[in-house]
Amino acid sequence: MHSTGKIVKVILETALLTQHEKINACLLAQAGGADYVKTDARFSSSGASVEDVNLMRRVVGNTMIVKAADGIHPPEKALTLIYADAQKIMEGSDG
C-alpha cells in the first residue's frame, strides 16, 4: 500500500509499447512506489500476453503485484498467465 494509504496501480498499454518502454515503465512504477503493474486497459486490441506478464514479473520481482487484464479467454489462457506469474487475472478494465 502506498504511503498515502491508497493502493496505486499503473496500467501499461503493453500492446502499444516496445519491450524497452515496458521495462522502463515498470521501473518507473516501482520507483514511484506503485503497488501494481497491470497489462492493457482495453485501449488496444491484444490484451494480456504471457510474454508481457513474464517481462513485467522479471522487472519488478516480488516487490509489486503483476495483474493481467483483458483478452483472457478461453479459460486456458488464464492458466497460462497464472503460470507466467500473474498474481491477479481480470477480464475487463475496471480493476
N, CA, C and O atoms as CSV, one atom per row, in Angstrom:
chain,resi,resn,atom,element,x,y,z
A,1,MET,N,N,0.834,-1.171,0.000
A,1,MET,CA,C,0.000,0.000,0.000
A,1,MET,C,C,0.885,1.243,0.000
A,1,MET,O,O,1.894,1.295,0.704
A,2,HIS,N,N,0.513,2.212,-0.771
A,2,HIS,CA,C,1.247,3.458,-0.926
A,2,HIS,C,C,1.244,4.229,0.393
A,2,HIS,O,O,0.387,4.006,1.248
A,3,SER,N,N,2.193,5.123,0.549
A,3,SER,CA,C,2.311,5.890,1.796
A,3,SER,C,C,1.066,6.723,2.091
A,3,SER,O,O,0.865,7.137,3.233
A,4,THR,N,N,0.241,6.974,1.102
A,4,THR,CA,C,-1.000,7.727,1.306
A,4,THR,C,C,-2.108,6.852,1.873
A,4,THR,O,O,-3.184,7.349,2.207
A,5,GLY,N,N,-1.849,5.538,1.985
A,5,GLY,CA,C,-2.878,4.621,2.433
A,5,GLY,C,C,-3.756,4.127,1.299
A,5,GLY,O,O,-4.688,3.356,1.527
A,6,LYS,N,N,-3.474,4.554,0.101
A,6,LYS,CA,C,-4.217,4.148,-1.089
A,6,LYS,C,C,-3.413,3.121,-1.870
A,6,LYS,O,O,-2.183,3.120,-1.826
A,7,ILE,N,N,-4.105,2.258,-2.578
A,7,ILE,CA,C,-3.437,1.321,-3.484
A,7,ILE,C,C,-3.211,2.025,-4.809
A,7,ILE,O,O,-4.139,2.592,-5.388
A,8,VAL,N,N,-1.976,1.987,-5.285
A,8,VAL,CA,C,-1.616,2.657,-6.532
A,8,VAL,C,C,-1.348,1.606,-7.599
A,8,VAL,O,O,-0.517,0.717,-7.419
A,9,LYS,N,N,-2.070,1.723,-8.719
A,9,LYS,CA,C,-1.976,0.771,-9.816
A,9,LYS,C,C,-1.542,1.519,-11.071
A,9,LYS,O,O,-2.114,2.553,-11.415
A,10,VAL,N,N,-0.530,0.990,-11.751
A,10,VAL,CA,C,-0.060,1.576,-13.003
A,10,VAL,C,C,-0.450,0.633,-14.130
A,10,VAL,O,O,-0.055,-0.532,-14.150
A,11,ILE,N,N,-1.235,1.159,-15.072
A,11,ILE,CA,C,-1.699,0.356,-16.199
A,11,ILE,C,C,-0.824,0.676,-17.402
A,11,ILE,O,O,-0.685,1.832,-17.802
A,12,LEU,N,N,-0.236,-0.375,-17.971
A,12,LEU,CA,C,0.622,-0.221,-19.147
A,12,LEU,C,C,-0.136,-0.712,-20.374
A,12,LEU,O,O,-0.612,-1.847,-20.393
A,13,GLU,N,N,-0.251,0.114,-21.379
A,13,GLU,CA,C,-0.838,-0.332,-22.640
A,13,GLU,C,C,0.237,-1.129,-23.376
A,13,GLU,O,O,0.838,-0.653,-24.339
A,14,THR,N,N,0.461,-2.338,-22.904
A,14,THR,CA,C,1.580,-3.149,-23.361
A,14,THR,C,C,1.571,-3.398,-24.861
A,14,THR,O,O,2.633,-3.520,-25.471
A,15,ALA,N,N,0.394,-3.475,-25.464
A,15,ALA,CA,C,0.320,-3.723,-26.907
A,15,ALA,C,C,0.865,-2.538,-27.714
A,15,ALA,O,O,1.209,-2.688,-28.886
A,16,LEU,N,N,0.941,-1.391,-27.096
A,16,LEU,CA,C,1.397,-0.188,-27.793
A,16,LEU,C,C,2.835,0.187,-27.462
A,16,LEU,O,O,3.357,1.170,-27.988
A,17,LEU,N,N,3.480,-0.589,-26.592
A,17,LEU,CA,C,4.834,-0.257,-26.143
A,17,LEU,C,C,5.869,-1.245,-26.665
A,17,LEU,O,O,5.572,-2.415,-26.906
A,18,THR,N,N,7.079,-0.750,-26.832
A,18,THR,CA,C,8.194,-1.634,-27.151
A,18,THR,C,C,8.634,-2.340,-25.878
A,18,THR,O,O,8.219,-1.959,-24.783
A,19,GLN,N,N,9.453,-3.345,-26.007
A,19,GLN,CA,C,9.949,-4.049,-24.831
A,19,GLN,C,C,10.726,-3.099,-23.927
A,19,GLN,O,O,10.578,-3.138,-22.706
A,20,HIS,N,N,11.545,-2.257,-24.520
A,20,HIS,CA,C,12.322,-1.278,-23.751
A,20,HIS,C,C,11.392,-0.327,-22.991
A,20,HIS,O,O,11.654,-0.013,-21.829
A,21,GLU,N,N,10.321,0.130,-23.621
A,21,GLU,CA,C,9.364,1.023,-22.965
A,21,GLU,C,C,8.633,0.314,-21.820
A,21,GLU,O,O,8.367,0.921,-20.783
A,22,LYS,N,N,8.310,-0.962,-22.007
A,22,LYS,CA,C,7.654,-1.739,-20.941
A,22,LYS,C,C,8.570,-1.856,-19.732
A,22,LYS,O,O,8.129,-1.696,-18.594
A,23,ILE,N,N,9.842,-2.136,-19.982
A,23,ILE,CA,C,10.820,-2.245,-18.894
A,23,ILE,C,C,10.932,-0.919,-18.156
A,23,ILE,O,O,10.873,-0.885,-16.927
A,24,ASN,N,N,11.092,0.171,-18.895
A,24,ASN,CA,C,11.211,1.490,-18.269
A,24,ASN,C,C,9.952,1.859,-17.491
A,24,ASN,O,O,10.039,2.418,-16.397
A,25,ALA,N,N,8.788,1.549,-18.048
A,25,ALA,CA,C,7.533,1.861,-17.357
A,25,ALA,C,C,7.425,1.086,-16.046
A,25,ALA,O,O,6.992,1.637,-15.034
A,26,CYS,N,N,7.811,-0.174,-16.059
A,26,CYS,CA,C,7.798,-0.971,-14.825
A,26,CYS,C,C,8.766,-0.399,-13.802
A,26,CYS,O,O,8.432,-0.298,-12.621
A,27,LEU,N,N,9.950,-0.028,-14.239
A,27,LEU,CA,C,10.948,0.539,-13.324
A,27,LEU,C,C,10.469,1.867,-12.740
A,27,LEU,O,O,10.672,2.137,-11.556
A,28,LEU,N,N,9.837,2.692,-13.567
A,28,LEU,CA,C,9.314,3.972,-13.081
A,28,LEU,C,C,8.170,3.764,-12.087
A,28,LEU,O,O,8.087,4.458,-11.073
A,29,ALA,N,N,7.284,2.800,-12.385
A,29,ALA,CA,C,6.184,2.495,-11.465
A,29,ALA,C,C,6.738,2.012,-10.131
A,29,ALA,O,O,6.256,2.401,-9.067
A,30,GLN,N,N,7.742,1.171,-10.201
A,30,GLN,CA,C,8.367,0.637,-8.991
A,30,GLN,C,C,9.035,1.763,-8.194
A,30,GLN,O,O,8.866,1.850,-6.978
A,31,ALA,N,N,9.782,2.609,-8.872
A,31,ALA,CA,C,10.464,3.718,-8.209
A,31,ALA,C,C,9.470,4.702,-7.596
A,31,ALA,O,O,9.756,5.338,-6.582
A,32,GLY,N,N,8.302,4.819,-8.222
A,32,GLY,CA,C,7.267,5.721,-7.717
A,32,GLY,C,C,6.450,5.144,-6.576
A,32,GLY,O,O,5.582,5.821,-6.025
A,33,GLY,N,N,6.723,3.891,-6.215
A,33,GLY,CA,C,6.029,3.295,-5.086
A,33,GLY,C,C,4.685,2.666,-5.405
A,33,GLY,O,O,3.877,2.446,-4.503
A,34,ALA,N,N,4.433,2.371,-6.679
A,34,ALA,CA,C,3.164,1.740,-7.048
A,34,ALA,C,C,3.072,0.337,-6.465
A,34,ALA,O,O,4.090,-0.314,-6.228
A,35,ASP,N,N,1.860,-0.120,-6.240
A,35,ASP,CA,C,1.610,-1.456,-5.695
A,35,ASP,C,C,1.456,-2.499,-6.791
A,35,ASP,O,O,1.821,-3.659,-6.601
A,36,TYR,N,N,0.913,-2.091,-7.948
A,36,TYR,CA,C,0.606,-2.990,-9.059
A,36,TYR,C,C,1.206,-2.461,-10.342
A,36,TYR,O,O,1.390,-1.254,-10.498
A,37,VAL,N,N,1.508,-3.353,-11.255
A,37,VAL,CA,C,1.617,-3.025,-12.674
A,37,VAL,C,C,0.612,-3.937,-13.371
A,37,VAL,O,O,0.507,-5.121,-13.053
A,38,LYS,N,N,-0.109,-3.381,-14.306
A,38,LYS,CA,C,-1.211,-4.096,-14.947
A,38,LYS,C,C,-1.108,-3.959,-16.454
A,38,LYS,O,O,-0.762,-2.897,-16.973
A,39,THR,N,N,-1.416,-5.059,-17.159
A,39,THR,CA,C,-1.427,-5.020,-18.618
A,39,THR,C,C,-2.683,-4.326,-19.119
A,39,THR,O,O,-3.703,-4.288,-18.432
A,40,ASP,N,N,-2.597,-3.790,-20.302
A,40,ASP,CA,C,-3.688,-3.166,-21.064
A,40,ASP,C,C,-4.964,-2.792,-20.320
A,40,ASP,O,O,-5.370,-3.444,-19.357
A,41,ALA,N,N,-5.571,-1.732,-20.798
A,41,ALA,CA,C,-6.851,-1.272,-20.254
A,41,ALA,C,C,-7.881,-1.140,-21.365
A,41,ALA,O,O,-8.741,-0.260,-21.316
A,42,ARG,N,N,-7.800,-1.992,-22.345
A,42,ARG,CA,C,-8.771,-2.087,-23.436
A,42,ARG,C,C,-8.713,-0.928,-24.435
A,42,ARG,O,O,-9.658,-0.738,-25.201
A,43,PHE,N,N,-7.639,-0.159,-24.442
A,43,PHE,CA,C,-7.480,0.875,-25.450
A,43,PHE,C,C,-6.899,0.296,-26.731
A,43,PHE,O,O,-7.000,0.898,-27.800
A,44,SER,N,N,-6.297,-0.862,-26.615
A,44,SER,CA,C,-5.754,-1.541,-27.790
A,44,SER,C,C,-6.399,-2.917,-27.872
A,44,SER,O,O,-7.224,-3.273,-27.031
A,45,SER,N,N,-6.031,-3.672,-28.863
A,45,SER,CA,C,-6.794,-4.884,-29.149
A,45,SER,C,C,-6.242,-6.177,-28.578
A,45,SER,O,O,-6.975,-7.165,-28.525
A,46,SER,N,N,-4.994,-6.223,-28.151
A,46,SER,CA,C,-4.414,-7.529,-27.855
A,46,SER,C,C,-4.677,-8.075,-26.456
A,46,SER,O,O,-4.794,-9.290,-26.298
A,47,GLY,N,N,-4.774,-7.239,-25.452
A,47,GLY,CA,C,-4.961,-7.730,-24.090
A,47,GLY,C,C,-3.681,-8.315,-23.530
A,47,GLY,O,O,-2.600,-8.135,-24.090
A,48,ALA,N,N,-3.817,-9.015,-22.421
A,48,ALA,CA,C,-2.665,-9.566,-21.705
A,48,ALA,C,C,-1.987,-10.669,-22.502
A,48,ALA,O,O,-2.650,-11.480,-23.150
A,49,SER,N,N,-0.667,-10.690,-22.448
A,49,SER,CA,C,0.079,-11.784,-23.071
A,49,SER,C,C,1.020,-12.397,-22.041
A,49,SER,O,O,1.464,-11.734,-21.103
A,50,VAL,N,N,1.307,-13.657,-22.238
A,50,VAL,CA,C,2.237,-14.365,-21.356
A,50,VAL,C,C,3.596,-13.684,-21.380
A,50,VAL,O,O,4.239,-13.544,-20.340
A,51,GLU,N,N,4.032,-13.265,-22.544
A,51,GLU,CA,C,5.343,-12.621,-22.679
A,51,GLU,C,C,5.407,-11.339,-21.850
A,51,GLU,O,O,6.405,-11.078,-21.179
A,52,ASP,N,N,4.332,-10.537,-21.900
A,52,ASP,CA,C,4.322,-9.292,-21.134
A,52,ASP,C,C,4.309,-9.555,-19.637
A,52,ASP,O,O,5.017,-8.889,-18.882
A,53,VAL,N,N,3.504,-10.527,-19.200
A,53,VAL,CA,C,3.467,-10.860,-17.773
A,53,VAL,C,C,4.835,-11.345,-17.305
A,53,VAL,O,O,5.302,-10.947,-16.238
A,54,ASN,N,N,5.476,-12.198,-18.090
A,54,ASN,CA,C,6.824,-12.671,-17.741
A,54,ASN,C,C,7.804,-11.510,-17.626
A,54,ASN,O,O,8.573,-11.429,-16.669
A,55,LEU,N,N,7.771,-10.621,-18.599
A,55,LEU,CA,C,8.674,-9.470,-18.600
A,55,LEU,C,C,8.421,-8.586,-17.381
A,55,LEU,O,O,9.356,-8.196,-16.682
A,56,MET,N,N,7.167,-8.279,-17.136
A,56,MET,CA,C,6.830,-7.410,-16.008
A,56,MET,C,C,7.275,-8.039,-14.687
A,56,MET,O,O,7.796,-7.344,-13.815
A,57,ARG,N,N,7.072,-9.342,-14.539
A,57,ARG,CA,C,7.474,-10.027,-13.311
A,57,ARG,C,C,8.991,-9.992,-13.155
A,57,ARG,O,O,9.494,-9.753,-12.057
A,58,ARG,N,N,9.735,-10.232,-14.255
A,58,ARG,CA,C,11.197,-10.199,-14.170
A,58,ARG,C,C,11.681,-8.817,-13.754
A,58,ARG,O,O,12.635,-8.700,-12.985
A,59,VAL,N,N,11.037,-7.778,-14.250
A,59,VAL,CA,C,11.486,-6.417,-13.952
A,59,VAL,C,C,11.168,-6.015,-12.514
A,59,VAL,O,O,12.030,-5.473,-11.822
A,60,VAL,N,N,9.952,-6.272,-12.058
A,60,VAL,CA,C,9.569,-5.801,-10.717
A,60,VAL,C,C,9.849,-6.809,-9.616
A,60,VAL,O,O,9.744,-6.481,-8.435
A,61,GLY,N,N,10.206,-8.035,-9.991
A,61,GLY,CA,C,10.472,-9.057,-8.980
A,61,GLY,C,C,9.238,-9.301,-8.130
A,61,GLY,O,O,8.114,-9.326,-8.631
A,62,ASN,N,N,9.462,-9.479,-6.851
A,62,ASN,CA,C,8.358,-9.720,-5.922
A,62,ASN,C,C,7.951,-8.462,-5.169
A,62,ASN,O,O,7.237,-8.541,-4.169
A,63,THR,N,N,8.394,-7.312,-5.636
A,63,THR,CA,C,8.104,-6.072,-4.930
A,63,THR,C,C,6.736,-5.504,-5.272
A,63,THR,O,O,6.224,-4.646,-4.554
A,64,MET,N,N,6.136,-5.979,-6.371
A,64,MET,CA,C,4.852,-5.455,-6.816
A,64,MET,C,C,3.960,-6.598,-7.286
A,64,MET,O,O,4.438,-7.693,-7.583
A,65,ILE,N,N,2.669,-6.333,-7.349
A,65,ILE,CA,C,1.716,-7.281,-7.911
A,65,ILE,C,C,1.675,-7.069,-9.412
A,65,ILE,O,O,1.624,-5.933,-9.883
A,66,VAL,N,N,1.696,-8.156,-10.160
A,66,VAL,CA,C,1.540,-8.097,-11.613
A,66,VAL,C,C,0.133,-8.580,-11.924
A,66,VAL,O,O,-0.247,-9.690,-11.549
A,67,LYS,N,N,-0.639,-7.747,-12.609
A,67,LYS,CA,C,-2.032,-8.066,-12.913
A,67,LYS,C,C,-2.215,-8.153,-14.419
A,67,LYS,O,O,-1.860,-7.231,-15.154
A,68,ALA,N,N,-2.769,-9.266,-14.868
A,68,ALA,CA,C,-3.064,-9.463,-16.284
A,68,ALA,C,C,-4.531,-9.121,-16.522
A,68,ALA,O,O,-5.401,-9.606,-15.799
A,69,ALA,N,N,-4.813,-8.298,-17.519
A,69,ALA,CA,C,-6.193,-7.893,-17.778
A,69,ALA,C,C,-6.474,-7.855,-19.274
A,69,ALA,O,O,-5.597,-7.572,-20.091
A,70,ASP,N,N,-7.702,-8.143,-19.596
A,70,ASP,CA,C,-8.259,-8.066,-20.951
A,70,ASP,C,C,-7.714,-9.142,-21.880
A,70,ASP,O,O,-6.540,-9.507,-21.826
A,71,GLY,N,N,-8.586,-9.628,-22.717
A,71,GLY,CA,C,-8.225,-10.635,-23.704
A,71,GLY,C,C,-7.939,-11.992,-23.085
A,71,GLY,O,O,-7.198,-12.789,-23.661
A,72,ILE,N,N,-8.519,-12.269,-21.913
A,72,ILE,CA,C,-8.204,-13.504,-21.197
A,72,ILE,C,C,-9.346,-14.504,-21.387
A,72,ILE,O,O,-10.144,-14.745,-20.482
A,73,HIS,N,N,-9.396,-15.054,-22.544
A,73,HIS,CA,C,-10.341,-16.121,-22.847
A,73,HIS,C,C,-9.773,-16.874,-24.027
A,73,HIS,O,O,-9.176,-16.245,-24.900
A,74,PRO,N,N,-9.916,-18.116,-24.102
A,74,PRO,CA,C,-10.673,-19.028,-23.250
A,74,PRO,C,C,-9.994,-19.204,-21.897
A,74,PRO,O,O,-8.912,-18.662,-21.673
A,75,PRO,N,N,-10.625,-19.965,-20.984
A,75,PRO,CA,C,-10.062,-20.172,-19.644
A,75,PRO,C,C,-8.620,-20.672,-19.646
A,75,PRO,O,O,-7.866,-20.389,-18.715
A,76,GLU,N,N,-8.235,-21.406,-20.673
A,76,GLU,CA,C,-6.859,-21.913,-20.742
A,76,GLU,C,C,-5.846,-20.776,-20.767
A,76,GLU,O,O,-4.732,-20.928,-20.267
A,77,LYS,N,N,-6.227,-19.628,-21.350
A,77,LYS,CA,C,-5.303,-18.500,-21.375
A,77,LYS,C,C,-5.066,-17.974,-19.965
A,77,LYS,O,O,-3.955,-17.559,-19.636
A,78,ALA,N,N,-6.096,-17.990,-19.138
A,78,ALA,CA,C,-5.918,-17.568,-17.747
A,78,ALA,C,C,-4.883,-18.441,-17.058
A,78,ALA,O,O,-4.041,-17.943,-16.310
A,79,LEU,N,N,-4.946,-19.731,-17.307
A,79,LEU,CA,C,-3.968,-20.639,-16.697
A,79,LEU,C,C,-2.558,-20.336,-17.166
A,79,LEU,O,O,-1.626,-20.363,-16.363
A,80,THR,N,N,-2.379,-20.047,-18.450
A,80,THR,CA,C,-1.037,-19.733,-18.940
A,80,THR,C,C,-0.520,-18.448,-18.305
A,80,THR,O,O,0.677,-18.327,-18.040
A,81,LEU,N,N,-1.402,-17.494,-18.059
A,81,LEU,CA,C,-0.980,-16.251,-17.416
A,81,LEU,C,C,-0.619,-16.475,-15.951
A,81,LEU,O,O,0.307,-15.846,-15.437
A,82,ILE,N,N,-1.336,-17.358,-15.283
A,82,ILE,CA,C,-1.002,-17.687,-13.901
A,82,ILE,C,C,0.366,-18.367,-13.853
A,82,ILE,O,O,1.193,-18.055,-12.997
A,83,TYR,N,N,0.594,-19.296,-14.777
A,83,TYR,CA,C,1.901,-19.956,-14.838
A,83,TYR,C,C,3.015,-18.968,-15.178
A,83,TYR,O,O,4.173,-19.196,-14.826
A,84,ALA,N,N,2.677,-17.878,-15.857
A,84,ALA,CA,C,3.661,-16.844,-16.179
A,84,ALA,C,C,3.905,-15.921,-14.986
A,84,ALA,O,O,4.718,-15.000,-15.067
A,85,ASP,N,N,3.203,-16.168,-13.883
A,85,ASP,CA,C,3.390,-15.454,-12.625
A,85,ASP,C,C,2.532,-14.207,-12.475
A,85,ASP,O,O,2.883,-13.306,-11.712
A,86,ALA,N,N,1.411,-14.138,-13.188
A,86,ALA,CA,C,0.459,-13.069,-12.913
A,86,ALA,C,C,-0.189,-13.385,-11.571
A,86,ALA,O,O,-0.608,-14.518,-11.336
A,87,GLN,N,N,-0.272,-12.405,-10.702
A,87,GLN,CA,C,-0.867,-12.640,-9.392
A,87,GLN,C,C,-2.350,-12.350,-9.392
A,87,GLN,O,O,-3.074,-12.824,-8.516
A,88,LYS,N,N,-2.810,-11.586,-10.350
A,88,LYS,CA,C,-4.228,-11.282,-10.478
A,88,LYS,C,C,-4.589,-11.376,-11.946
A,88,LYS,O,O,-3.811,-11.003,-12.824
A,89,ILE,N,N,-5.783,-11.883,-12.192
A,89,ILE,CA,C,-6.290,-12.052,-13.555
A,89,ILE,C,C,-7.652,-11.371,-13.617
A,89,ILE,O,O,-8.471,-11.545,-12.715
A,90,MET,N,N,-7.901,-10.601,-14.667
A,90,MET,CA,C,-9.173,-9.924,-14.774
A,90,MET,C,C,-9.555,-9.719,-16.222
A,90,MET,O,O,-8.736,-9.262,-17.020
A,91,GLU,N,N,-10.760,-10.044,-16.568
A,91,GLU,CA,C,-11.301,-9.732,-17.886
A,91,GLU,C,C,-12.067,-8.432,-17.735
A,91,GLU,O,O,-12.961,-8.335,-16.894
A,92,GLY,N,N,-11.736,-7.443,-18.526
A,92,GLY,CA,C,-12.351,-6.128,-18.421
A,92,GLY,C,C,-11.338,-5.149,-17.879
A,92,GLY,O,O,-10.224,-5.535,-17.525
A,93,SER,N,N,-11.717,-3.870,-17.811
A,93,SER,CA,C,-10.742,-2.841,-17.443
A,93,SER,C,C,-11.109,-2.104,-16.164
A,93,SER,O,O,-10.618,-0.996,-15.949
A,94,ASP,N,N,-11.939,-2.661,-15.320
A,94,ASP,CA,C,-12.397,-1.935,-14.140
A,94,ASP,C,C,-11.583,-2.162,-12.886
A,94,ASP,O,O,-11.939,-1.623,-11.838
A,95,GLY,N,N,-10.519,-2.923,-12.936
A,95,GLY,CA,C,-9.851,-3.153,-11.654
A,95,GLY,C,C,-8.426,-3.158,-11.660
A,95,GLY,O,O,-7.805,-3.346,-10.614
